[in-house]
Amino acid sequence: MSEVDILSMFNTIARQVEKGKDLPTITRESKITALGIDSVSMMEIIGVMEDELDVSIPDEKLARLQTVGDIETVIREQRGNA
């Protein structure tokens, strides 16, 4: 399985979904709540990432995501290369 830059992918998709919105610099440590992205947009971002990476993040794991790094960790776990 090829290595994917999940942070870069998140950054690109977030900026597409939040077009026109001035997002802060996004790092692994960025708290999702501090990015200014509402829950509907966040679900859209996660959905696009799931589709592109062919993974499915269980709802109980989605509920615990607090940082962009958490998203990266869960996706790597679902892809089998944590």
BAZATOR-619329 format. One line per field, with one value per residue (C-alpha): residue in one letter; x, z, y. Coordinates in steps of 0.25 Angstrom, whole numbers, plus 2048, in hexadecimal, padded with zeros to 3 digits. Layout:
% residues N
r <- [a	...]
x <- [X	...]
z <- [Z	...]
y <- [Y	...]
% end
This chain:
% residues 82
r <- [m	s	e	v	d	i	l	s	m	f	n	t	i	a	r	q	v	e	k	g	k	d	l	p	t	i	t	r	e	s	k	i	t	a	l	g	i	d	s	v	s	m	m	e	i	i	g	v	m	e	d	e	l	d	v	s	i	p	d	e	k	l	a	r	l	q	t	v	g	d	i	e	t	v	i	r	e	q	r	g	n	a]
x <- [800	806	809	7FF	801	7F4	7F7	7F9	7EC	7E5	7EA	7E6	7D8	7D5	7D9	7D0	7C4	7C6	7C9	7CA	7CC	7DA	7DE	7EA	7F7	7F3	7FD	7FB	7FA	7EE	7E2	7D6	7CE	7D8	7D8	7CB	7C5	7B7	7B2	7AB	7B7	7C0	7B7	7B8	7C8	7C8	7BF	7C7	7D4	7CD	7C9	7D6	7DE	7D3	7D2	7C6	7C8	7BE	7B5	7BA	7C8	7C3	7BD	7CB	7D2	7D8	7E4	7E8	7F3	7E7	7E1	7EE	7F0	7E2	7E3	7F1	7EB	7DF	7E9	7F1	7FE	7FD]
z <- [800	7FC	806	805	80B	813	818	80A	806	812	80F	800	802	80E	805	7FA	803	80B	7FE	800	80F	815	81C	825	822	825	82C	833	840	83B	843	83A	842	840	831	830	828	82C	82E	821	819	822	81E	810	811	818	80E	802	809	80C	7FD	7F7	801	800	810	819	826	831	837	845	841	839	846	84D	843	849	840	831	836	83C	82E	828	833	831	822	823	82C	823	817	81F	820	82E]
y <- [800	80D	818	824	832	832	840	846	83F	844	852	852	84C	856	862	85C	85A	867	86F	87E	87C	880	874	874	86C	85D	854	846	84E	857	855	852	85C	867	866	86D	861	85E	850	84E	853	84A	83E	841	842	834	82E	833	82D	820	81F	823	81A	80E	80E	80F	816	810	81A	817	81B	828	82C	82C	834	841	844	843	839	830	830	82B	820	81B	81B	814	809	807	805	7FB	804	80B]
% end
